[in-house]
Amino acid sequence: MYKNYPTVPTVKANPNFNVPESGTILRNAMKGFGTDEDKIIATLTSCNLKQRQEIAKYFERELNRDLEKDLRSELGGNFESLIVGLITPPVEYLARQLNKAFKGVGTDGNAVIEILVTRSNEELKELVNMYEKLYDRPLAEHLASETSGDFRKFLTFIVTGVRNPPGKVNADKAQELAEQLFKAGEGTIGTKEEVFNRILSHESYDQLKLVFEKYKAVSGHTIEQALNSELSGDLKTAMLAIVECVQSPPTYFAKQLNKAMKGNGTDDQTLIRIIVSRSEIDLENIKREYERLYDKTLESAIKSETSGDYKKALIALLGGA
């Protein structure tokens, strides 16, 4: 991904972390009648993933128990999904989320886009390997069976890791690519989607940033305006996601969170996925962007949309009490 900002997580390693102590607290919270949800939340949100993994190993080694199974047997609903997400290695978590996006009637295109277009080549390679390990099926093949047309071609480019690595940008090449994009869209009748596909999937985010600046000079419009007028459906959504991540990943995720909480009902899967997957990367940045964009805090939005232990756990991950 293109990064021009210092990433600030909301969840960090706990300097006072003690594996046996945390493991014992967690086990006692699930023993006997009733479950002490507050202790589960406090224990698992006050340390980072590496430390949570040490607790899971402690459960296996010292208690001969499976932490995930224990949590699933004690919890339910969105609270369970969130807590289990916290103890799952990131690449495995995202592979599971992708598989979930393919299930049921239709594919959750927004989830697929959010997971795939916001990852680096290295992260995508790990994700592709994990997906095949978990589901005994190549991710590219599963994508091909669930999507179609230019959207399918674009996602295939993304998961096969064709994007150039970050590094030096080439101003002359950026000018040339901006002109190609213009000629493939606004500068012709109809749209040559394959040109958009090739450029937005192959060029590094650093290079794309310059391409988009040159595009505005060439056409008089922003690349977002061009994509909105030239494309439609999931392909447009995916390419707009790329543009947003090139400019500011926190802005992209803040907008996705807002979208998940707008209107009737809440898209809890998206809410959980972003909070869990970004908490140790840049959730503090996302919080700031959310407040800038919507003139209210992310905490206040989540408090109004969620309830109970689920709400408590989400707020704890945001760095709140």
N, C-alpha and C positions, 0 to 999 in steps of 0.2 A: 504493500500500500504506500501511497504518497503520504509522507509525514513531515509537516513543517511546524509541528507544535510539540512542546514537552508534555508527554502523557502523564496524567496524574490519576492513580487508582483511588478507590475508596476503601479497598480491603488490602491490608498489608500483613506481613508476617508479624505474629505476636511475639515480642521480645521475651515475655514471661511464660511462653508456652511450655507445658509439661505433658508429655505423652501419656504416662500412666494416670495422671490426675484427670486430664481431659477425657480419657477413655473410660475411667471409672465413673465420672459424672454422667457421661452419656449413657453408659450401661444402666446405671441406677435410675436414670430418667425414663427408661423403658421397661424396668422390672416391675413385677407385681401388678396390682390393679391400677388402671389409669396411667396416663403418660404425662410427664412434666415437659410440656412443649416449650415453656420459657427457658428451661435449662438446655434443651436441644438447640434452640435459636441462639442463645448466648454462647454456647460452646462452639458451634459451627460457623458463626458469623464473626467471631472475634479472632480468627486465625485465617491464614491463607490456604490455598489448595494443597500445597506441599505438606503443610502441617496436618490438614484434614486427612491426607493420604496416610500419614504416619499413624493417625488414630485408627484408620481402617485396618492397617497392618497389625496394630496392637490388638484389635478385636479378633483378627484371624489367628495371630500367633499365641496370645496370652489367654484369650477367652474361647477360642475355637468357635467363633461366630462370624457371620457375614454381616457387616455393618449395613450394607444396602438392603439386604433382606429384612433385617431387624427394623430399619426405618420404615420400609414399605408396609410391614405388618402392623406398625403402630400409627402411621399417619394416613392421610387420604387427600384426594383432590389436588387443588393447586398448591397447597402447602407441601404435600408430598413431592410433587414435581419439582418444586423449588429446592427443597432440602436434598433430594437425591441428585439434582443437578450440581449442587455444591460439592459433592464428594466424587463426582465423575470427572476423570481427566478431560481437559477441554476438547481434544480431537475426537475422543469417543463420544462426548456429549453432543458435539455438532453432527457427527455421523448419525447418531440416533435421531436428532432433530430433523435431519434431511430425510431419513427413512420415514419418519412420521408425516412429513410434508407430502410424501407420495401416496400415503394410505387414504382410503375412503374414496368418495366420489370426487373426481377432479384432483388436481395437484395444487397445493398451496404455493402458487408462484412467488408471492411476496417473501415467504420464508426461504425458498430456494435461492432467490436473488440475494437476499440479505446475507445468507450464509456464504455463498460462493463469491460474490463480487467484492466482498470486503476483506478477502484473504490474500496473502502474498503467495507466490509460487511455491515456496517451501511449505507453507501451511496447507495449501491445496494438495501437495504431494502426500503429506501425512494423512490428510482427510481421505484421499482416494484409496490409500493403502488400508486405512482403518475400516472404511466402508466395505471393502471386499472381504476383509478379515471377519467382520461382524455378520455380514449378510451373504457371503459366498457368491457375490455378484458384482461385476465391475460397475462403479458409479456411472461412468459414461454410458454404459449400456442401459442402465435403469433410467437415466435422464432421457435417453433417446426414445424409450418406450412411453415416457410420461409427457413429453413435450413435442412440438412440431415446428416445421418451417424455419424461418430465420432465427427465432428464439432458440430452437434446438441447436442450430449451428453455432450461435453465439455462446451458449453454455458449454458446448463441446470444446470450443476454443479455450474457454476459461479453465475447465477442469483438466485439460491436457497440458496446462502450464506453458502456453506459448508466449506469455507476456515477457517483454524484454526486462532484464534486471535493472534496478535503479542505478543511477550513475549520472554521467555528464549528459546534458541536454544539447541538442543540435538545432540552432535557430533556423538554419536554411531548410532542414528537414521538416521542422514544425510549420514553416510557411508553406512548403509543398503539400504537406498532409492537410492543412487547413483549406487549401485550394481544392484538393481532392474531395474533401467533405462537402464543400460548397457546391462543386459540380455534380456531386452525387445526390444532392438534395434540393436546396433552394434554387440552385442554378440550372435546373433541368425540369422537364415535365415528368412527373412520377419520381420515385425514389429508388436509388440503387442501394438496397440494404446491405449488400455484401461489402461495400466500401466502408460503411459505418461499422459493420461487424469486424472487418479486418483491423481497422485502425484502433478502435476502442478495446479490442481484446489483445492486441499485440504490443502496443506501445506502453512503456513504463509510465507510471503515474506522474513522475517528474516531467517527462516529455509531453504527456497529454496536457498538463497544466499550461505549457507554452503553446501547444496546438490550439487550445481553446481561446487563449488570448489573441492569437493570430487570426482565428476564425472571426472574432468580433470585428477586427480591422478589415478583413476581406469582405464580410457580408453586411456589416452594420447591425447585426443581431447577435445575441448571445447564443452559445451552443444549445442551451436549454430551450430557447425559443425555437431554434431549428428542429430539435428533436420532437418537441411538442407538436409542431406543424407537419413534420414529415413522417413520423412513426406512430404506432398505436399498440395497445395491448401490453403483454408482458415484455416484449422487446424494448418498447419505449421505457417502461418502468426500470428495466435492467440497465439501460444506457444512462438514464437520468441518475440512477444510483451510482454508477461509475463517476459521472460528472461531479456529483455531490461529494463523493469520497476523495476525489482528486483535490477539490477545493477545501473541504473540511470534514473529516470523518465524524467528529462530534456533532456537527450540524445534521448530518445524515441520520445518525442514531437518535438524536433528539426528536427529529421529525417522525421517525418510525415509532418512537414511544408515544408521541402525541396522537398519531394515527391509531395506535392500538387502544387508546383510551377515549377516542372521540365517539360521539353518537350513542346509540343504544347498545349496552353491553360492552364488555372489555375483551380484547383479544389477549387473554392471559398467557397463551403460549409465547407470543411475541414479547410481551412484557417480561416474562420469566427469562426467556432466552437472552435478551439483551442485557438485563441486569446481571445475570449469572456470568455470561461470557465476557462482559466488559468491566466487571467489578475490579479485576486486578490489572486492567490495562488503562482505561481512560474514562471511567465512569464519572469522576469529578469534573472532567472537561465537559462531558455530556450534560451533567447537571447545570453547569454554568450556561451552556448554550441554550438549554431548555428554558431557563429563566429569562435569558435575553430575548428569545424568540416569542415566548408566550406570556411574559410579564407575570409569571407565577412560578413557584418552585416546583421541581419534580416531586419532592416529598409531599407537597400539598395536593398535587394531582393524584398521586398514588393513594394517599389517604382517603380521598373522596371516591376512589374507584374500587377499593379493596376493603377487606375486613378481617377481623380475627387474627389468628396466628400467622396466616399468610401475609397480612399487612405488616405485622410486627417484624417478620423476617425480611421483607423487602426494605422496610425503612432502616433496619439494622445494616443491611448491605449498602445502603446509600450513605452510611456514616452517621445515621441518626440514632436517637435513643429508643 
